[in-house]
Amino acid sequence: MSNDNGLQDAHVRIGTKQTMRMVQLGLAEEVYVAQDADPRITSKIVALCEESSVKIAYVDTMKNLGKACGIEVGAAMAAIVRP
């Protein structure tokens, strides 16, 4: 993660729909993708990020990504959004 407090201190959108929307609107600075998430879902956001020149960082598990975002469930992806 980008800092010791995880993603809790950043402006974050969690989940597939919200992350996709932020990238499409050009508001995402960086996207985190869980490596154990369904490839049918993650391949779409990876392709969209590459098209939009958005930095992608990979996290080992959905559980760890959810925890870093301050939620108690796993997350397939999350986006840091410009304030």
Residue frames as a rotation matrix with the C-alpha (Angstrom) as fourth column:
MET 1
0.581 0.814 0.000 0.00
0.814 -0.581 0.000 0.00
0.000 0.000 -1.000 0.00
SER 2
0.273 -0.467 0.841 1.07
0.427 -0.725 -0.541 3.56
0.862 0.507 0.001 -0.51
ASN 3
-0.200 -0.394 0.897 1.29
-0.662 -0.621 -0.420 4.39
0.722 -0.678 -0.137 3.22
ASP 4
-0.942 -0.304 -0.144 1.36
-0.105 0.673 -0.732 2.68
0.320 -0.674 -0.666 6.61
ASN 5
-0.583 0.794 0.172 -2.30
-0.422 -0.115 -0.899 3.43
-0.694 -0.597 0.402 7.32
GLY 6
-0.459 0.406 0.790 -3.38
0.704 0.709 0.044 1.60
-0.542 0.577 -0.611 4.20
LEU 7
-0.680 0.272 0.680 -6.02
0.520 -0.474 0.710 3.30
0.516 0.837 0.181 2.10
GLN 8
0.047 0.798 -0.601 -8.12
0.999 -0.035 0.032 4.54
0.005 -0.602 -0.799 5.00
ASP 9
-0.147 -0.168 -0.975 -6.71
0.438 -0.895 0.088 8.09
-0.887 -0.414 0.205 4.90
ALA 10
-0.964 -0.259 -0.052 -7.16
0.052 -0.381 0.923 8.53
-0.259 0.888 0.381 1.14
HIS 11
-0.061 0.934 -0.351 -10.25
-0.826 -0.245 -0.508 9.36
-0.560 0.259 0.787 -0.91
VAL 12
-0.931 -0.334 0.145 -11.15
-0.245 0.870 0.428 5.82
-0.269 0.363 -0.892 -1.92
ARG 13
0.181 0.942 -0.282 -13.93
-0.982 0.159 -0.101 4.20
-0.050 0.295 0.954 -3.91
ILE 14
-0.672 -0.411 0.617 -14.28
-0.507 0.862 0.021 0.50
-0.540 -0.298 -0.787 -3.19
GLY 15
0.083 0.698 0.711 -15.73
0.121 0.701 -0.703 -2.20
-0.989 0.144 -0.027 -5.41
THR 16
-0.467 -0.304 0.830 -15.97
0.758 0.345 0.553 -3.03
-0.454 0.888 0.070 -9.07
LYS 17
0.371 0.716 0.591 -18.72
0.913 -0.397 -0.092 -0.64
0.169 0.574 -0.801 -10.15
GLN 18
0.909 -0.005 -0.417 -17.36
0.162 -0.916 0.366 2.37
-0.384 -0.400 -0.832 -8.30
THR 19
-0.041 -0.998 -0.041 -13.78
0.151 -0.047 0.987 1.74
-0.988 0.035 0.153 -9.41
MET 20
-0.317 -0.013 0.948 -14.79
0.923 0.227 0.312 1.33
-0.219 0.974 -0.060 -13.06
ARG 21
0.681 0.682 0.265 -16.82
0.720 -0.690 -0.077 4.53
0.130 0.243 -0.961 -12.90
MET 22
0.693 -0.472 -0.545 -13.97
0.028 -0.737 0.675 6.55
-0.720 -0.483 -0.497 -11.38
VAL 23
-0.404 -0.853 0.329 -11.56
0.381 0.170 0.909 5.38
-0.831 0.493 0.257 -14.09
GLN 24
-0.109 0.453 0.885 -14.09
0.994 0.027 0.108 6.09
0.025 0.891 -0.454 -16.86
LEU 25
0.871 0.491 -0.002 -14.68
0.489 -0.867 0.097 9.60
0.046 -0.085 -0.995 -15.48
GLY 26
0.231 -0.883 0.409 -10.94
0.347 -0.318 -0.882 10.25
0.909 0.346 0.233 -15.30
LEU 27
0.626 0.102 0.773 -11.00
-0.576 -0.609 0.546 10.73
0.526 -0.787 -0.323 -11.52
ALA 28
0.965 -0.261 -0.028 -8.89
0.223 0.761 0.610 7.74
-0.138 -0.594 0.792 -10.47
GLU 29
0.485 -0.873 -0.046 -5.23
-0.874 -0.486 0.000 8.36
-0.022 0.041 -0.999 -9.64
GLU 30
-0.710 -0.687 -0.158 -4.39
-0.671 0.727 -0.147 4.75
0.216 0.002 -0.976 -8.82
VAL 31
0.482 0.857 -0.183 -6.27
-0.772 0.514 0.373 1.45
0.414 -0.038 0.909 -8.77
TYR 32
-0.577 -0.562 0.593 -5.61
-0.773 0.610 -0.174 -1.46
-0.264 -0.559 -0.786 -6.44
VAL 33
0.312 0.624 -0.716 -6.58
-0.786 0.593 0.174 -4.93
0.533 0.509 0.676 -7.68
ALA 34
0.228 -0.160 0.960 -6.71
-0.731 0.623 0.278 -8.11
-0.643 -0.766 0.025 -5.59
GLN 35
-0.570 -0.581 -0.581 -4.79
-0.821 0.430 0.376 -10.93
0.032 0.691 -0.722 -7.25
ASP 36
-0.945 0.223 0.239 -7.22
0.166 0.958 -0.235 -13.58
-0.281 -0.182 -0.942 -6.02
ALA 37
-0.154 0.918 -0.364 -10.28
-0.447 -0.394 -0.804 -11.82
-0.881 0.039 0.471 -7.47
ASP 38
0.417 0.435 0.798 -12.16
0.467 0.651 -0.599 -13.29
-0.780 0.622 0.068 -10.45
PRO 39
-0.636 -0.771 0.021 -10.07
0.384 -0.293 0.876 -12.66
-0.669 0.565 0.482 -13.60
ARG 40
-0.223 0.631 0.743 -13.25
0.942 -0.056 0.331 -12.03
0.251 0.774 -0.582 -15.61
ILE 41
0.822 0.514 -0.245 -13.78
0.567 -0.775 0.278 -8.93
-0.047 -0.368 -0.929 -13.48
THR 42
0.395 -0.731 -0.556 -10.20
0.202 -0.521 0.829 -7.78
-0.896 -0.440 -0.058 -12.97
SER 43
-0.396 -0.574 0.717 -9.21
0.820 0.132 0.558 -8.10
-0.415 0.808 0.418 -16.63
LYS 44
0.391 0.635 0.666 -11.74
0.841 -0.541 0.022 -5.39
0.374 0.551 -0.745 -17.54
ILE 45
0.960 -0.031 -0.277 -10.39
0.123 -0.844 0.522 -2.86
-0.250 -0.535 -0.807 -15.05
VAL 46
0.064 -0.997 0.043 -6.78
0.388 0.065 0.919 -3.66
-0.919 -0.042 0.391 -15.96
ALA 47
-0.268 -0.101 0.958 -7.52
0.963 -0.017 0.268 -3.02
-0.010 0.995 0.102 -19.66
LEU 48
0.703 0.613 0.360 -9.41
0.601 -0.783 0.161 0.20
0.380 0.103 -0.919 -18.83
CYS 49
0.754 -0.494 -0.432 -6.56
0.133 -0.530 0.838 1.44
-0.643 -0.689 -0.334 -16.62
GLU 50
-0.250 -0.875 0.415 -4.01
0.659 0.160 0.735 0.73
-0.710 0.457 0.536 -19.35
GLU 51
0.040 0.374 0.927 -6.14
0.936 -0.339 0.097 2.68
0.351 0.863 -0.363 -21.87
SER 52
0.842 0.441 0.309 -6.53
0.294 -0.857 0.423 5.57
0.452 -0.265 -0.852 -19.44
SER 53
-0.090 -0.985 0.146 -2.91
0.138 -0.157 -0.978 5.51
0.986 -0.068 0.150 -18.18
VAL 54
0.597 0.310 0.740 -4.00
-0.703 -0.243 0.669 4.90
0.387 -0.919 0.073 -14.59
LYS 55
-0.512 -0.858 0.043 -1.42
-0.733 0.411 -0.542 3.26
0.447 -0.309 -0.839 -12.32
ILE 56
0.638 0.667 -0.385 -2.34
-0.389 0.711 0.586 -0.26
0.664 -0.225 0.713 -11.16
ALA 57
-0.495 -0.719 0.487 -1.07
-0.834 0.236 -0.498 -1.83
0.243 -0.653 -0.717 -7.93
TYR 58
0.110 0.497 -0.861 -1.71
-0.205 0.859 0.470 -5.45
0.972 0.125 0.197 -7.03
VAL 59
-0.148 -0.029 0.989 -2.63
-0.989 0.015 -0.148 -6.72
-0.010 -0.999 -0.030 -3.57
ASP 60
-0.915 -0.383 -0.127 -2.27
-0.390 0.920 0.042 -10.40
0.101 0.087 -0.991 -2.71
THR 61
-0.713 0.689 -0.129 -5.82
0.697 0.717 -0.024 -11.06
0.076 -0.107 -0.991 -1.45
MET 62
-0.116 0.797 0.593 -9.29
0.256 -0.553 0.793 -9.53
0.960 0.243 -0.140 -1.48
LYS 63
0.625 0.330 -0.707 -9.33
0.729 0.077 0.680 -9.80
0.279 -0.941 -0.193 2.30
ASN 64
-0.237 -0.818 -0.524 -6.14
0.889 -0.400 0.222 -7.73
-0.391 -0.413 0.822 2.63
LEU 65
-0.769 0.010 0.639 -7.44
0.401 -0.771 0.494 -5.10
0.498 0.636 0.589 0.22
GLY 66
0.301 0.948 0.101 -10.71
0.375 -0.215 0.902 -4.81
0.877 -0.233 -0.421 2.13
LYS 67
0.478 -0.207 -0.854 -8.82
0.872 -0.003 0.489 -4.50
-0.103 -0.978 0.179 5.40
ALA 68
-0.628 -0.778 -0.008 -6.56
0.761 -0.616 0.202 -1.78
-0.162 0.121 0.979 3.94
CYS 69
-0.568 0.510 0.646 -9.69
0.196 -0.678 0.708 0.11
0.800 0.529 0.285 2.87
GLY 70
-0.902 0.168 0.398 -11.14
-0.432 -0.378 -0.819 -0.12
0.013 -0.910 0.414 6.37
ILE 71
0.170 0.974 -0.151 -13.95
-0.934 0.208 0.291 -2.55
0.315 0.092 0.945 5.61
GLU 72
-0.131 -0.187 0.974 -14.56
-0.750 0.661 0.026 -5.96
-0.648 -0.727 -0.227 7.15
VAL 73
0.703 0.359 0.613 -15.21
0.130 0.783 -0.608 -7.79
-0.699 0.507 0.504 3.90
GLY 74
-0.291 -0.851 0.437 -12.97
0.632 0.172 0.755 -8.47
-0.718 0.496 0.488 0.92
ALA 75
0.548 0.390 -0.740 -12.71
-0.292 -0.740 -0.606 -6.14
-0.784 0.548 -0.291 -2.04
ALA 76
0.585 -0.302 0.752 -11.78
0.741 0.577 -0.345 -7.07
-0.330 0.759 0.561 -5.60
MET 77
-0.283 -0.668 0.688 -10.60
0.832 -0.528 -0.170 -3.55
0.477 0.525 0.705 -6.40
ALA 78
0.515 0.370 -0.773 -10.45
0.692 -0.712 0.120 -0.01
-0.506 -0.597 -0.623 -5.11
ALA 79
0.170 -0.421 0.891 -9.53
0.763 -0.516 -0.389 3.35
0.623 0.746 0.234 -6.62
ILE 80
-0.297 -0.287 -0.911 -7.80
0.726 -0.688 -0.020 6.33
-0.620 -0.667 0.412 -5.07
VAL 81
0.393 0.601 0.696 -9.71
0.893 -0.431 -0.132 9.36
0.221 0.673 -0.706 -6.28
ARG 82
-0.646 -0.575 0.503 -8.47
0.486 -0.817 -0.310 12.92
0.589 0.044 0.807 -6.73
PRO 83
-0.436 0.476 -0.764 -9.83
0.779 -0.224 -0.585 15.11
-0.450 -0.851 -0.273 -3.92
